[in-house]
Amino acid sequence: MSEKPSKLEFEMLDYERVEHDYVSFRLEDGTVVKVKVDLDRVGRALNHRNPDGTPHYAISTSVKLSIIPQDKRFTVEKKGSAGSKPPGQMFS
């Protein structure tokens, strides 16, 4: 029987999205909820395999929610300082 490694070593894998960016849902009040799942990092173990012999992967994911009200309106707090940017201006 071979000795198990004390640490797993991974090779980082690049990836590409092969289908749509979002899954969208329309709520009965007209609001649209868009859900996007992204891969943050994917690696394949170089010094370990699963018990059935298949490659062992480490996958880190994130979920992004986008909620779009029926009237497509939103508000932003107005800053009180003289140097603040007006609502909606995100970049200089």
C-alpha positions in Angstrom: 0.0 0.0 0.0 1.4 3.4 -0.9 1.7 6.2 1.7 -0.8 9.1 1.3 0.8 12.5 0.8 0.6 14.9 3.7 -0.3 17.8 1.3 -2.2 17.7 -2.0 -0.5 19.5 -4.9 -2.7 21.0 -7.5 -2.3 22.3 -11.0 -4.4 25.4 -11.7 -6.7 24.9 -14.7 -8.0 27.6 -17.0 -11.7 27.5 -18.0 -14.3 29.1 -20.3 -18.1 29.5 -19.9 -19.9 27.3 -22.3 -23.5 28.4 -21.7 -25.5 31.5 -20.6 -24.1 33.8 -18.0 -27.3 34.0 -15.9 -30.4 31.9 -15.1 -33.3 34.4 -14.8 -36.5 34.1 -12.9 -39.6 36.4 -13.1 -41.5 36.9 -9.8 -45.2 37.4 -9.8 -44.7 41.1 -9.0 -42.7 41.5 -12.2 -39.3 41.6 -10.5 -36.6 39.7 -12.4 -34.0 37.8 -10.3 -30.8 36.8 -12.2 -28.4 34.3 -10.8 -24.9 33.8 -12.0 -22.5 31.1 -10.8 -18.8 31.7 -11.4 -15.7 29.6 -10.9 -13.1 31.5 -8.9 -10.4 28.9 -9.1 -10.1 25.3 -10.4 -7.3 22.9 -9.8 -6.6 19.2 -10.5 -4.5 17.3 -8.0 -1.1 16.1 -9.3 -0.3 13.7 -6.4 -3.7 12.2 -5.6 -6.6 10.5 -7.4 -10.1 9.6 -6.1 -10.7 6.0 -4.9 -12.2 5.1 -8.2 -9.2 6.3 -10.1 -10.7 9.5 -11.5 -8.9 12.9 -11.1 -9.4 14.8 -7.9 -10.4 18.5 -8.3 -10.5 21.5 -6.0 -13.1 24.0 -7.2 -13.9 27.4 -5.6 -17.2 29.1 -6.7 -19.1 32.3 -6.1 -22.8 33.2 -6.7 -23.9 36.7 -7.9 -27.5 37.8 -7.6 -28.9 40.6 -9.6 -32.4 41.8 -8.7 -34.2 44.1 -11.2 -37.5 45.6 -10.0 -40.3 45.9 -12.5 -39.9 49.7 -12.7 -36.1 49.4 -13.0 -35.6 52.2 -10.4 -33.1 52.4 -7.5 -31.8 55.0 -5.1 -28.4 56.0 -3.9 -27.6 58.0 -0.8 -26.4 61.5 -1.6 -23.1 62.4 0.1 -23.0 65.7 2.0 -19.3 66.6 1.3 -18.4 69.2 -1.4 -16.1 66.7 -3.2 -18.5 63.9 -3.5 -19.6 62.5 -6.8 -23.3 62.8 -7.8 -25.5 59.7 -7.6 -24.9 57.3 -10.4 -21.3 58.5 -11.2 -19.1 55.6 -10.2 -15.8 56.5 -11.9 -13.8 59.7 -12.3 
